[in-house]
Amino acid sequence: MREPRLDVILATAKTLEIDLAEIFNLEKYNFALLLECSQGVIEALIKREENASPDKIFEIIQKVYEYSKKYSGQKLDAAFLAWSIDNDIYRLESQ
C-alpha cells in the first residue's frame, strides 16, 4: 500500500506491539523516572559493595529505566532492579 489508512497503521502497530512514538522519534524521556532509576541502581550497588565500571552501571540504569517505563506504570520496578543487578553482576564476574 502506498498510502495506508491511519486505522490500518494503528492496528498493525498494536498487533506487533510497536510503540509509534518510538518509530517517529516522538518519545519523551521521563526524567524523574530516569533519576529514580539512576539513584536506585547506584544505591543498590553501594549497599552491596559491588564494583562495576561506569559503562556497566549505565547499561543497568538503561535496562531498569526502559523496563520500568514500559511495564511498571512509569515507576521504578525495584524487583527488576534487583534482578538486573544480580544478573549483570553475575555475568560480569563470570567473564
N, CA, C and O of each residue as an XYZ file, in Angstrom:
380
protein
N       0.842     -1.184      0.000
C       0.000      0.000      0.000
C       0.886      1.245      0.000
O       1.802      1.378      0.811
N       0.597      2.124     -0.901
C       1.391      3.357     -0.959
C       0.944      4.372      0.079
O       1.757      5.129      0.610
N      -0.336      4.386      0.361
C      -0.863      5.331      1.332
C      -1.826      4.608      2.275
O      -3.042      4.698      2.112
N      -1.275      3.887      3.269
C      -2.154      3.141      4.179
C      -2.974      4.092      5.051
O      -2.530      5.186      5.400
N      -4.167      3.648      5.385
C      -5.031      4.440      6.261
C      -4.475      4.409      7.681
O      -3.790      3.463      8.069
N      -4.772      5.437      8.440
C      -4.295      5.553      9.808
C      -4.778      4.385     10.663
O      -4.013      3.873     11.481
N      -6.012      3.955     10.496
C      -6.531      2.850     11.303
C      -5.773      1.554     11.026
O      -5.621      0.725     11.923
N      -5.300      1.373      9.800
C      -4.508      0.186      9.450
C      -3.138      0.267     10.120
O      -2.646     -0.728     10.651
N      -2.533      1.432     10.095
C      -1.228      1.631     10.737
C      -1.340      1.376     12.238
O      -0.509      0.673     12.813
N      -2.366      1.946     12.874
C      -2.547      1.771     14.318
C      -2.814      0.310     14.678
O      -2.272     -0.191     15.663
N      -3.638     -0.371     13.895
C      -3.933     -1.778     14.170
C      -2.692     -2.645     13.998
O      -2.453     -3.559     14.787
N      -1.915     -2.361     12.979
C      -0.678     -3.110     12.748
C       0.303     -2.890     13.889
O       0.901     -3.842     14.390
N       0.468     -1.650     14.298
C       1.384     -1.340     15.402
C       0.941     -2.025     16.683
O       1.772     -2.547     17.427
N      -0.358     -2.029     16.947
C      -0.869     -2.684     18.155
C      -0.621     -4.187     18.107
O      -0.202     -4.783     19.100
N      -0.876     -4.794     16.960
C      -0.674     -6.233     16.796
C       0.788     -6.614     16.993
O       1.091     -7.631     17.618
N       1.687     -5.801     16.462
C       3.124     -6.080     16.559
C       3.749     -5.537     17.840
O       4.953     -5.673     18.059
N       2.912     -4.915     18.695
C       3.376     -4.319     19.949
C       4.495     -3.318     19.702
O       5.531     -3.345     20.367
N       4.271     -2.441     18.743
C       5.234     -1.400     18.386
C       4.705     -0.073     18.897
O       3.536      0.260     18.703
N       5.574      0.678     19.552
C       5.208      1.997     20.041
C       5.467      3.000     18.917
O       6.615      3.228     18.536
N       4.397      3.598     18.387
C       4.550      4.532     17.272
C       5.406      5.735     17.646
O       6.088      6.295     16.788
N       5.383      6.137     18.899
C       6.206      7.265     19.324
C       7.683      6.975     19.109
O       8.442      7.865     18.726
N       8.097      5.733     19.351
C       9.493      5.370     19.129
C       9.835      5.395     17.643
O      10.910      5.853     17.255
N       8.923      4.903     16.819
C       9.178      4.871     15.381
C       9.388      6.283     14.837
O      10.281      6.513     14.021
N       8.577      7.211     15.284
C       8.647      8.571     14.776
C       9.488      9.485     15.665
O       9.431     10.707     15.530
N      10.268      8.897     16.574
C      11.130      9.644     17.488
C      10.362     10.709     18.267
O      10.857     11.817     18.477
N       9.162     10.366     18.688
C       8.350     11.283     19.471
C       8.437     10.995     20.961
O       7.837     11.696     21.777
N       9.193      9.953     21.310
C       9.282      9.546     22.705
C       9.940     10.642     23.530
O      10.993     11.170     23.173
N       9.309     10.959     24.612
C       9.871     11.928     25.553
C      10.415     11.155     26.739
O       9.790     10.210     27.221
N      11.568     11.558     27.197
C      12.141     10.898     28.364
C      11.417     11.358     29.614
O      11.052     12.525     29.756
N      11.224     10.422     30.502
C      10.655     10.715     31.803
C      11.857     10.922     32.726
O      12.389      9.968     33.292
N      12.274     12.178     32.868
C      13.498     12.474     33.610
C      13.375     12.139     35.090
O      14.366     11.776     35.722
N      12.186     12.253     35.646
C      12.001     11.885     37.053
C      12.229     10.381     37.229
O      12.872      9.955     38.188
N      11.702      9.584     36.303
C      11.907      8.135     36.367
C      13.376      7.792     36.117
O      13.930      6.917     36.782
N      14.003      8.472     35.168
C      15.419      8.228     34.891
C      16.268      8.530     36.131
O      17.182      7.772     36.457
N      15.974      9.611     36.806
C      16.693      9.956     38.031
C      16.452      8.904     39.115
O      17.386      8.487     39.799
N      15.194      8.477     39.268
C      14.862      7.461     40.272
C      15.595      6.144     39.978
O      16.112      5.501     40.892
N      15.637      5.751     38.712
C      16.333      4.515     38.331
C      17.831      4.639     38.571
O      18.462      3.710     39.077
N      18.400      5.784     38.209
C      19.829      6.010     38.407
C      20.198      5.936     39.882
O      21.159      5.264     40.258
N      19.436      6.627     40.708
C      19.688      6.604     42.146
C      19.508      5.205     42.712
O      20.307      4.756     43.534
N      18.467      4.519     42.279
C      18.209      3.168     42.776
C      19.337      2.208     42.453
O      19.770      1.438     43.311
N      19.813      2.251     41.221
C      20.905      1.363     40.815
C      22.174      1.687     41.580
O      22.824      0.784     42.106
N      22.536      2.949     41.651
C      23.772      3.337     42.340
C      23.694      3.010     43.825
O      24.662      2.505     44.394
N      22.554      3.290     44.464
C      22.406      2.968     45.888
C      22.491      1.462     46.122
O      23.094      1.018     47.100
N      21.893      0.678     45.234
C      21.948     -0.781     45.388
C      23.376     -1.292     45.220
O      23.806     -2.182     45.954
N      24.104     -0.743     44.270
C      25.497     -1.164     44.067
C      26.368     -0.792     45.262
O      27.230     -1.570     45.671
N      26.146      0.390     45.819
C      26.907      0.816     47.002
C      26.572     -0.086     48.187
O      27.471     -0.551     48.889
N      25.284     -0.335     48.411
C      24.850     -1.169     49.529
C      25.448     -2.572     49.430
O      25.842     -3.157     50.438
N      25.512     -3.097     48.229
C      26.039     -4.444     48.020
C      27.560     -4.458     47.860
O      28.169     -5.517     47.708
N      28.154     -3.287     47.897
C      29.604     -3.143     47.740
C      30.107     -3.785     46.449
O      31.156     -4.428     46.417
N      29.322     -3.589     45.382
C      29.701     -4.091     44.065
C      30.600     -3.066     43.387
O      30.403     -1.860     43.535
N      31.561     -3.540     42.662
C      32.460     -2.669     41.915
C      32.220     -2.909     40.435
O      32.656     -3.916     39.879
N      31.525     -1.980     39.807
C      31.214     -2.110     38.390
C      31.730     -0.886     37.653
O      31.821      0.202     38.221
N      32.064     -1.072     36.395
C      32.550      0.037     35.578
C      31.391      1.000     35.288
O      30.224      0.613     35.348
N      31.724      2.249     34.976
C      30.664      3.194     34.603
C      29.812      2.689     33.438
O      28.595      2.874     33.432
N      30.444      2.058     32.462
C      29.681      1.528     31.329
C      28.666      0.493     31.784
O      27.530      0.494     31.310
N      29.057     -0.385     32.690
C      28.150     -1.415     33.211
C      27.026     -0.759     34.018
O      25.868     -1.166     33.916
N      27.363      0.247     34.810
C      26.346      0.954     35.599
C      25.325      1.609     34.680
O      24.120      1.502     34.911
N      25.801      2.290     33.635
C      24.894      2.936     32.692
C      24.026      1.910     31.963
O      22.852      2.167     31.694
N      24.595      0.764     31.648
C      23.835     -0.301     30.993
C      22.701     -0.786     31.890
O      21.578     -0.990     31.428
N      23.001     -0.968     33.171
C      21.966     -1.419     34.115
C      20.900     -0.340     34.285
O      19.707     -0.643     34.301
N      21.322      0.913     34.411
C      20.361      2.012     34.555
C      19.427      2.056     33.352
O      18.214      2.192     33.508
N      19.989      1.941     32.161
C      19.159      1.988     30.955
C      18.164      0.837     30.929
O      16.997      1.030     30.589
N      18.616     -0.343     31.282
C      17.743     -1.522     31.282
C      16.605     -1.339     32.293
O      15.446     -1.618     31.984
N      16.939     -0.873     33.495
C      15.930     -0.680     34.537
C      14.953      0.425     34.139
O      13.749      0.302     34.368
N      15.463      1.497     33.547
C      14.609      2.605     33.093
C      13.622      2.130     32.032
O      12.422      2.380     32.140
N      14.125      1.448     31.012
C      13.261      1.005     29.921
C      12.207      0.014     30.408
O      11.046      0.091     30.005
N      12.609     -0.911     31.270
C      11.655     -1.886     31.807
C      10.606     -1.184     32.657
O       9.409     -1.425     32.500
N      11.056     -0.312     33.562
C      10.135      0.381     34.458
C       9.158      1.248     33.670
O       7.970      1.300     33.987
N       9.655      1.915     32.660
C       8.803      2.794     31.857
C       7.734      1.993     31.123
O       6.584      2.421     31.028
N       8.114      0.844     30.613
C       7.186      0.058     29.806
C       6.229     -0.791     30.638
O       5.052     -0.912     30.297
N       6.727     -1.381     31.728
C       5.931     -2.386     32.439
C       5.468     -1.991     33.834
O       4.650     -2.699     34.423
N       5.955     -0.902     34.374
C       5.639     -0.581     35.772
C       4.910      0.746     35.937
O       4.956      1.355     37.006
N       4.254      1.182     34.908
C       3.458      2.396     35.027
C       4.271      3.627     35.342
O       3.849      4.473     36.129
N       5.434      3.732     34.732
C       6.297      4.901     34.905
C       6.848      5.036     36.327
O       7.183      6.137     36.765
N       6.940      3.916     37.040
C       7.520      3.909     38.386
C       8.666      2.907     38.413
O       8.652      1.916     37.684
N       9.646      3.168     39.249
C      10.780      2.266     39.396
C      10.290      0.887     39.817
O       9.535      0.759     40.781
N      10.711     -0.121     39.112
C      10.388     -1.504     39.457
C      11.561     -2.053     40.273
O      12.566     -2.495     39.717
N      11.415     -2.019     41.592
C      12.501     -2.419     42.491
C      12.895     -3.882     42.323
O      14.072     -4.225     42.433
N      11.924     -4.738     42.059
C      12.223     -6.161     41.871
C      13.055     -6.372     40.615
O      13.994     -7.169     40.617
N      12.718     -5.664     39.541
C      13.501     -5.790     38.312
C      14.896     -5.194     38.512
O      15.880     -5.720     37.991
N      14.978     -4.101     39.266
C      16.283     -3.505     39.559
C      17.177     -4.534     40.241
O      18.321     -4.729     39.830
N      16.671     -5.188     41.272
C      17.462     -6.197     41.999
C      17.833     -7.349     41.073
O      18.977     -7.802     41.079
N      16.885     -7.822     40.284
C      17.154     -8.923     39.352
C      18.214     -8.519     38.336
O      19.117     -9.296     38.024
N      18.098     -7.310     37.830
C      19.029     -6.842     36.807
C      20.448     -6.748     37.361
O      21.407     -7.135     36.693
N      20.577     -6.239     38.570
C      21.910     -6.156     39.177
C      22.459     -7.559     39.411
O      23.616     -7.829     39.089
N      21.653     -8.446     39.962
C      22.099     -9.826     40.171
C      22.556    -10.450     38.856
O      23.628    -11.050     38.786
N      21.753    -10.307     37.839
C      22.044    -10.905     36.536
C      23.289    -10.292     35.903
O      24.164    -11.018     35.432
N      23.376     -8.970     35.886
C      24.501     -8.308     35.231
C      25.804     -8.452     36.010
O      26.864     -8.625     35.408
N      25.744     -8.385     37.317
C      26.962     -8.545     38.130
C      27.465     -9.973     38.011
O      28.669    -10.196     37.888
N      26.556    -10.946     38.044
C      26.959    -12.348     37.893
C      27.640    -12.547     36.542
O      28.682    -13.195     36.447
N      27.030    -11.976     35.493
C      27.598    -12.094     34.153
C      28.966    -11.421     34.093
O      29.882    -11.927     33.445
N      29.103    -10.293     34.762
C      30.367     -9.582     34.775
C      31.461    -10.397     35.475
O      32.595    -10.479     35.005
N      31.088    -10.998     36.611
C      32.064    -11.796     37.368
C      32.480    -13.060     36.625
O      33.614    -13.517     36.772
N      31.577    -13.631     35.829
C      31.886    -14.892     35.149
C      32.679    -14.672     33.861
O      33.087    -15.644     33.227
N      32.904    -13.435     33.464
C      33.656    -13.174     32.241
C      35.142    -13.149     32.507
O      35.931    -12.941     31.585
